[in-house]
Structures are given as C-alpha cells and as structure tokens.
Amino acid sequence: MKPAHATIALFTLAGVATAPGFMDSCRDELALRLRARGYAVEADSLYPYGDWHRRIYPQLLEIARDLLDIHERLWNAAGMRAVKQRLLHAAEEGRTVVLVGHSGGGVTAVQAASQFVKAGYPAPHVVQIGSPRCPVRPELKPNTLFLSGYEKYGGRKDPIAMLGRWGGWVRGEGTVPFWRKDAHAPAAVAALPLIGGHPDYFRAYAPYIDEEGVSNLDVTLGAVLAWLEPRLRNCFDAGPD
C-alpha cells in the first residue's frame, strides 16, 4: 500500500446538458483501478453547469462566457461558482486533487487548476476529455492532458474537441512576435480511436466494444492512467509537505 498521505480526491466534471450519472462509470472505474494500485481514493461527480434537467440555453451561455473569459474573472465563472467549495475543501484537506472533465467540464477543470495555483495550493492533475480547446497557463501545462476521440472505423474527429483554440502570440529569439497555434496548449495531447462520438468516451457495453474485446472506457482510461500514474508516483514518493 502507498503511505497514508497518498490520498487522491478524484472529481469528474460533466459538460453541458449531461444526463445524471453520465460520468459515474468513468469515476468508479478510474477510482477502482487507482485503488488496485494501492492509492486511497475519494471520488465524486460534479455538474458545473447543471444536468439535462436544467434548460440548455443558459448552460450554453455560461460555457461560452467561460471560454471567452478563461483567465480573467474565474471566481465569477459559472462553472467555478458551482463547484469551487468542493474542490477547495479537498485541497485544504491536503488531498492530491485529480480533475477529469468531459466536454465543458474540461474547461471548468482548467479554471479550477488556475485558481488552485493562485490560492497557493499545488496544481491538480487535469484531464480534459472531448473538451473545447482553452488556453492553459504555462505553470499548468505539465499537469494537463487533453484527449480527443476519432471514430475508429470512420476517422471523423470529435467536433466539440475542435472548438476553441490554443493559439497565441509568442516571441522567438528575435523581437518580432509571431502567432503559434499551440502556444497555450497542454503539454500532453493525444487522440483516441473510439466507436461512436462525443458522448461515447465512457461506454463499456456493446456496440462500444471492438473485435478484440476492448471498450471505449478501456481505451479512455488506459490513456488517462498511462499519463497520470507516473505523476502520482512522483507526487507521493516526495512525501507530504
């Protein structure tokens, strides 16, 4: 077993107009696999913009505003208002926070990570899955993974993951700035071969299982754990502060 301080606060953050329980399979299976590796895990699902019982129009307005205002007034961002107390409580308790956001929930995850750093807490580990592209602060790039899916048998990309941008003006060795399309991108970006599309990253049943018996959920969590586990080992090997 890992040392007693190796406690993970895992939060899955859903996007706009999401069905209640949509993220539960991802949350539960990821927590199970982390526990099998010896970590203590406290896990919960959050809905920053509400679920599908709330009218979709105000949810769309909120996510659009949050995307446009990603680093300016984050404590007033709609997604952060909904979840900030839960997330900050975990940080105050000394937990290692892992945020897994799908669609618009990935935007809130980046917002939350920025606020953790501004408040003096360690940067959480952030996984964006099928999320719109939003700029990531330089100090958060190493802690952020962006996953987008494409149809395994058709090649069509997740359209939501193509929204937004990471571009920005940067300076090279000279004095004239130039535009770079990935200036504010996460350090880790990967594409996943899935059966289906944007809503299907966490499906673990037919027809979302390929001929080798691998489900979309297996593909998604395999990528998450391959990136996350080395970071957790480094974190916990360093011991508590």
C-alpha positions as CSV (number, residue, x, y, z in Angstrom):
1,M,0.0,0.0,0.0
2,K,1.0,3.6,-0.5
3,P,1.8,5.7,2.5
4,A,-1.1,7.2,4.5
5,H,-0.7,10.6,3.0
6,A,-1.3,9.2,-0.5
7,T,-5.0,10.1,-0.7
8,I,-6.5,11.2,-4.0
9,A,-9.5,13.4,-4.3
10,L,-10.9,12.4,-7.7
11,F,-13.6,14.6,-9.3
12,T,-15.3,14.0,-12.6
13,L,-16.8,17.2,-14.1
14,A,-19.6,16.9,-16.6
15,G,-20.4,19.2,-19.5
16,V,-23.5,20.9,-20.7
17,A,-26.9,19.3,-20.5
18,T,-25.4,16.0,-19.3
19,A,-27.6,13.1,-18.1
20,P,-27.4,12.5,-14.3
21,G,-24.9,9.7,-13.7
22,F,-23.2,10.1,-17.1
23,M,-19.7,10.4,-15.5
24,D,-20.2,7.7,-12.9
25,S,-18.8,4.8,-14.9
26,C,-15.6,6.8,-15.6
27,R,-15.4,7.9,-12.0
28,D,-16.0,4.5,-10.5
29,E,-13.7,2.5,-12.8
30,L,-10.9,5.0,-12.5
31,A,-11.2,5.0,-8.7
32,L,-11.2,1.2,-8.8
33,R,-8.1,1.0,-10.9
34,L,-6.3,3.5,-8.7
35,R,-7.2,1.6,-5.6
36,A,-5.9,-1.5,-7.1
37,R,-2.6,0.3,-7.4
38,G,-2.6,1.0,-3.7
39,Y,-4.0,4.5,-3.5
40,A,-6.7,5.7,-1.2
41,V,-9.3,7.4,-3.4
42,E,-12.3,9.7,-2.5
43,A,-14.3,10.1,-5.7
44,D,-17.3,12.3,-6.7
45,S,-19.0,13.6,-9.8
46,L,-19.8,17.3,-10.3
47,Y,-22.0,19.1,-12.7
48,P,-20.7,22.6,-13.1
49,Y,-23.4,23.8,-15.5
50,G,-26.2,21.6,-14.2
51,D,-27.6,18.4,-15.8
52,W,-30.2,17.9,-18.5
53,H,-33.0,18.9,-16.2
54,R,-31.8,22.5,-16.4
55,R,-32.7,24.5,-19.6
56,I,-29.9,24.2,-22.1
57,Y,-29.8,27.8,-23.3
58,P,-28.4,29.3,-20.1
59,Q,-25.9,26.4,-19.9
60,L,-24.7,27.2,-23.4
61,L,-24.4,30.9,-22.5
62,E,-22.4,30.1,-19.4
63,I,-19.9,27.8,-21.1
64,A,-19.5,30.3,-24.0
65,R,-18.7,33.1,-21.4
66,D,-16.3,30.9,-19.5
67,L,-14.4,30.0,-22.7
68,L,-14.1,33.7,-23.6
69,D,-13.0,34.7,-20.1
70,I,-10.9,31.7,-19.2
71,H,-8.3,33.5,-17.1
72,E,-9.8,36.9,-16.2
73,R,-12.7,36.5,-13.7
74,L,-12.6,32.9,-12.8
75,W,-14.2,33.1,-9.4
76,N,-17.2,34.6,-11.2
77,A,-17.2,31.9,-13.9
78,A,-20.4,29.9,-13.9
79,G,-18.7,26.5,-13.7
80,M,-16.4,27.6,-10.9
81,R,-19.2,29.1,-8.8
82,A,-20.9,25.7,-8.9
83,V,-18.0,23.5,-7.7
84,K,-15.3,25.7,-6.1
85,Q,-16.2,24.9,-2.5
86,R,-16.0,21.1,-3.0
87,L,-12.7,21.4,-4.9
88,L,-11.0,23.8,-2.5
89,H,-12.1,21.8,0.5
90,A,-10.2,18.8,-0.9
91,A,-7.1,21.0,-1.4
92,E,-7.4,22.4,2.2
93,E,-7.5,18.8,3.5
94,G,-4.2,18.1,1.8
95,R,-5.6,15.7,-0.8
96,T,-3.9,15.2,-4.2
97,V,-6.6,16.5,-6.5
98,V,-7.3,14.9,-9.8
99,L,-9.9,16.6,-12.1
100,V,-11.3,14.7,-15.1
101,G,-13.6,16.9,-17.2
102,H,-15.7,15.9,-20.2
103,S,-16.7,18.5,-22.7
104,G,-17.4,21.8,-20.9
105,G,-16.4,20.2,-17.7
106,G,-12.8,20.2,-19.0
107,V,-13.0,24.0,-19.2
108,T,-14.0,24.2,-15.6
109,A,-11.2,21.8,-14.7
110,V,-8.6,24.2,-16.2
111,Q,-10.3,27.1,-14.5
112,A,-10.1,25.3,-11.2
113,A,-6.4,24.4,-11.7
114,S,-5.6,28.1,-12.2
115,Q,-7.3,29.0,-9.0
116,F,-5.6,26.3,-7.0
117,V,-2.2,27.8,-8.0
118,K,-3.3,31.4,-7.3
119,A,-4.6,30.3,-3.9
120,G,-1.2,28.7,-3.1
121,Y,-2.2,25.1,-3.4
122,P,-0.3,22.5,-5.5
123,A,-1.6,22.3,-9.1
124,P,-4.1,19.5,-9.5
125,H,-3.7,16.9,-12.2
126,V,-6.2,17.8,-15.0
127,V,-7.5,15.5,-17.7
128,Q,-9.7,17.1,-20.4
129,I,-11.7,14.6,-22.4
130,G,-13.5,15.8,-25.6
131,S,-13.3,19.3,-24.3
132,P,-13.2,22.6,-26.2
133,R,-9.7,23.9,-26.5
134,C,-9.0,26.6,-24.0
135,P,-5.6,28.3,-23.1
136,V,-3.6,26.6,-20.3
137,R,-1.3,28.7,-18.1
138,P,2.4,27.8,-18.5
139,E,2.7,26.5,-15.0
140,L,-0.2,24.1,-15.5
141,K,0.8,22.7,-18.9
142,P,2.8,19.8,-17.4
143,N,-0.2,18.8,-15.3
144,T,-2.7,18.8,-18.1
145,L,-3.7,16.1,-20.5
146,F,-6.0,16.7,-23.5
147,L,-7.7,13.7,-25.0
148,S,-9.9,13.8,-28.1
149,G,-11.6,11.0,-29.9
150,Y,-12.0,10.0,-33.5
151,E,-14.2,7.3,-35.0
152,K,-12.2,4.1,-35.2
153,Y,-13.9,2.9,-38.3
154,G,-14.6,6.3,-39.9
155,G,-11.9,8.7,-38.8
156,R,-14.3,11.5,-38.0
157,K,-13.0,13.7,-35.2
158,D,-14.9,14.8,-32.1
159,P,-16.3,18.2,-33.2
160,I,-16.5,19.6,-29.7
161,A,-12.8,19.0,-29.2
162,M,-12.1,21.1,-32.3
163,L,-13.9,24.2,-30.8
164,G,-11.9,27.0,-29.2
165,R,-8.2,27.5,-29.7
166,W,-4.7,27.3,-28.0
167,G,-3.1,29.9,-30.3
168,G,-1.3,33.0,-29.1
169,W,1.5,35.5,-29.9
170,V,4.9,34.4,-28.7
171,R,8.4,35.9,-29.1
172,G,11.3,33.9,-30.5
173,E,14.9,34.8,-30.4
174,G,14.1,38.0,-32.2
175,T,12.0,40.9,-31.1
176,V,9.1,40.4,-33.5
177,P,6.2,38.3,-32.0
178,F,4.7,35.5,-34.2
179,W,1.5,33.5,-34.0
180,R,1.7,29.9,-32.8
181,K,-1.3,27.7,-32.9
182,D,-0.3,25.7,-29.9
183,A,1.2,28.5,-27.8
184,H,-1.2,27.8,-24.9
185,A,-1.8,24.1,-25.4
186,P,-1.4,21.4,-22.7
187,A,1.9,19.6,-22.7
188,A,0.2,16.3,-23.4
189,V,-2.3,15.9,-26.3
190,A,-3.5,12.6,-27.6
191,A,-6.2,11.2,-29.9
192,L,-8.2,8.1,-29.0
193,P,-9.7,5.6,-31.5
194,L,-13.4,5.2,-30.4
195,I,-16.5,3.6,-31.5
196,G,-19.0,6.4,-31.8
197,G,-18.5,10.0,-31.0
198,H,-18.5,12.8,-28.4
199,P,-20.9,11.2,-25.9
200,D,-19.3,7.8,-26.0
201,Y,-15.9,8.0,-24.3
202,F,-17.1,6.1,-21.3
203,R,-19.2,3.4,-22.9
204,A,-18.3,-0.1,-21.7
205,Y,-21.0,-2.2,-23.4
206,A,-22.0,-3.3,-26.9
207,P,-21.8,-1.8,-29.5
208,Y,-18.9,0.2,-28.0
209,I,-16.6,-2.8,-27.7
210,D,-14.2,-3.7,-30.6
211,E,-13.4,-7.0,-32.1
212,E,-10.6,-7.5,-29.5
213,G,-13.0,-7.0,-26.6
214,V,-11.7,-3.5,-25.7
215,S,-14.4,-1.0,-24.8
216,N,-14.3,2.8,-25.3
217,L,-14.0,3.1,-21.5
218,D,-10.9,0.9,-21.5
219,V,-9.3,3.0,-24.3
220,T,-10.1,6.2,-22.5
221,L,-8.9,5.1,-19.0
222,G,-5.9,3.4,-20.4
223,A,-4.7,6.7,-21.8
224,V,-5.6,8.5,-18.6
225,L,-3.7,6.1,-16.4
226,A,-0.6,5.9,-18.6
227,W,-0.3,9.7,-18.2
228,L,-1.5,10.0,-14.6
229,E,0.2,7.2,-12.7
230,P,3.9,8.4,-13.2
231,R,2.8,11.8,-11.9
232,L,1.2,10.3,-8.9
233,R,4.2,8.2,-8.1
234,N,6.4,11.3,-8.3
235,C,4.0,13.2,-6.1
236,F,3.7,10.5,-3.4
237,D,7.4,9.5,-3.5
238,A,8.2,13.0,-2.4
239,G,6.1,12.5,0.7
240,P,3.9,15.0,2.5
241,D,4.9,18.6,3.0
